[in-house]
Amino acid sequence: MHYSLLYRVGHGLLVLWAAFTLSFILLQVLPGDAVLIKFQNPDLGLSPQQIAEMRQAYGADSPLWQQYLHTLFAMLRGDFGYSVQAGVAVSEQLKSNLPGTLRLAVCGFALAVALAFLLAALSRLPALRILRNLLQSVPVLFVSLPTFWLGIALIQLFSFQLGWIPVINPSPWQGMILPIVTVAIPISAPLAQILLRSIDDVATRPFVAVVRAKGASETSILWRHILRNAMLPVLTIAGLLLGELIAGALITETVFGLGGLGELTQQAVNNQDVAVLQAVVMISALGFVLINMLVDLLMPLLDPRLQTASRGAA
């Protein structure tokens, strides 16, 4: 167990290092310079020497290998540097913008899981056998919906046409309803597809026939036996969907004008604020690593066979 945990931690650190290195290289080859974008404005009246001093202060004129090592060791200390455009520490910007994005992502993921289980459960109910093929095709429809288009469509339908949810001066939770639904629908699609296939596979196993022969109801078989064993593939794919979840949350924040990492990322891209973009990439990578590590640790708890295999490997 300890060896397995150390292996996962080492693998996670390797993924974080690779994400940092790749993002650093890609951001450095982008054309333009954030320092010049801000300080070369004629309205500021700065001389070329003053601009050169500003570049030196931000370390923009240092060799790339020095910038790489400086940024890497600074991030290991939790220092994400300073935003050229905002003139404040990137950590301060993350502190004010990250909670909103986390709230949107967590609520969206919870709704996505609920939708996936609802679709899967409805497709197994005897009274809805006729609708089974229709329900199984719904996830495919969800997958094909672009996040930005879905958000605009929901605003048009529920705000402008029906008038159920205001988009102008809404209450805090009213303003979160449509963004949460926008994030949840595309994520629920692959979860539902995997869950439906897993349920069909588990339903054909011998132990289900034994339970049915003992007189258990179909509803009891579904919830107590089939769904529990069908959750393992869903748990695996849920960890992998974190990247899509974060991307969907950032796009959704931009569509609905929510303050969060989406707005921060958009401003950083427009101004080529490398420090902010690097921080957003690393926060996303860290979330991906932590969620997948949590999934790996939960798998043996849900399937005792994995505990036995782990002991045998050790």
Residue pairs with C-beta under 8 A, 6 or more apart in sequence:
1 310
1 314
3 314
4 310
4 314
5 297
8 293
8 296
8 297
9 293
12 289
12 290
12 292
12 293
15 285
15 288
15 289
16 282
16 285
16 286
16 289
19 281
19 282
19 285
20 72
20 75
20 278
20 281
20 282
20 285
21 68
23 277
23 278
23 281
23 282
24 68
24 71
24 278
27 274
27 277
27 278
28 64
28 67
28 274
30 272
30 274
32 272
33 55
33 60
33 272
34 60
34 84
34 85
34 271
34 272
34 273
34 274
35 51
35 54
35 55
35 58
35 60
35 84
36 51
36 55
37 84
37 85
37 271
37 272
38 84
38 85
38 271
39 46
39 50
39 51
39 54
40 46
40 51
46 54
52 61
55 61
58 82
58 84
59 66
59 67
59 70
62 70
71 81
71 278
74 80
74 81
75 278
75 282
78 91
79 91
80 89
80 90
80 91
80 94
80 275
80 278
80 279
80 282
81 89
81 90
81 275
81 278
81 279
82 88
82 89
82 90
82 275
83 89
83 90
83 93
83 268
83 273
83 275
83 276
84 271
84 273
84 274
84 275
85 267
85 268
85 271
85 273
85 276
86 93
86 273
90 275
90 276
90 279
91 279
93 264
93 276
94 261
94 264
94 279
94 283
96 259
97 259
97 260
97 261
97 263
97 264
98 260
98 261
98 283
100 253
100 258
100 259
100 260
100 261
101 246
101 249
101 250
101 253
101 260
101 261
101 262
103 176
104 176
104 179
104 180
104 183
104 249
104 252
104 253
104 258
104 260
105 183
105 245
105 246
105 249
107 176
107 180
107 183
108 179
108 180
108 182
108 183
108 184
108 187
108 245
108 248
108 249
109 183
109 184
109 187
109 238
109 245
111 180
111 181
111 183
111 184
111 188
112 183
112 184
112 185
112 187
112 188
112 191
113 188
113 191
113 238
115 184
115 185
115 188
115 191
115 192
116 139
116 188
116 191
116 192
116 195
116 234
117 195
117 227
119 135
119 138
119 139
119 188
119 192
119 195
119 196
120 192
120 195
120 196
120 199
120 227
120 230
121 222
121 223
121 227
122 128
122 131
122 135
123 131
123 132
123 135
123 136
123 196
123 199
124 199
124 203
124 218
124 222
124 226
125 218
125 219
126 218
128 135
136 196
138 192
139 188
139 189
139 190
139 192
139 193
139 196
140 189
140 193
141 189
142 185
142 186
142 188
142 189
142 192
143 186
143 189
143 190
143 193
145 185
145 186
147 182
147 183
147 186
147 247
147 248
147 251
147 252
147 255
148 251
148 254
148 255
150 182
150 185
150 186
151 178
151 179
151 182
151 251
151 252
151 255
151 256
152 255
154 178
154 181
154 182
155 167
155 178
155 255
155 256
158 164
158 165
158 178
159 165
159 166
159 167
159 178
165 174
165 177
165 178
166 174
167 175
167 178
167 256
175 256
175 258
178 256
179 252
179 253
179 255
179 256
179 258
182 248
182 252
182 255
182 256
183 245
183 248
183 249
183 252
186 244
186 248
187 241
187 244
187 245
187 248
190 237
190 241
191 234
191 237
191 238
191 241
194 233
194 234
194 237
195 230
195 231
195 233
195 234
197 233
198 230
198 231
198 232
198 233
198 234
199 222
199 226
199 227
199 230
201 230
202 208
202 225
202 226
202 229
202 230
203 226
205 229
207 225
208 221
208 225
208 226
211 221
211 225
212 218
212 221
216 224
216 225
228 302
231 302
232 299
232 302
232 303
235 295
235 298
235 299
235 302
236 295
236 299
238 295
239 291
239 292
239 294
239 295
240 292
242 287
242 288
242 291
242 292
243 284
243 288
246 284
246 287
246 288
249 260
249 261
249 262
250 260
250 261
250 262
250 265
251 262
252 258
252 262
253 259
253 260
253 261
253 262
253 263
254 262
254 263
254 266
257 263
261 280
261 283
264 276
264 280
265 276
265 277
265 280
267 273
267 276
268 276
268 277
268 280
269 277
299 306
300 306
300 307
300 310
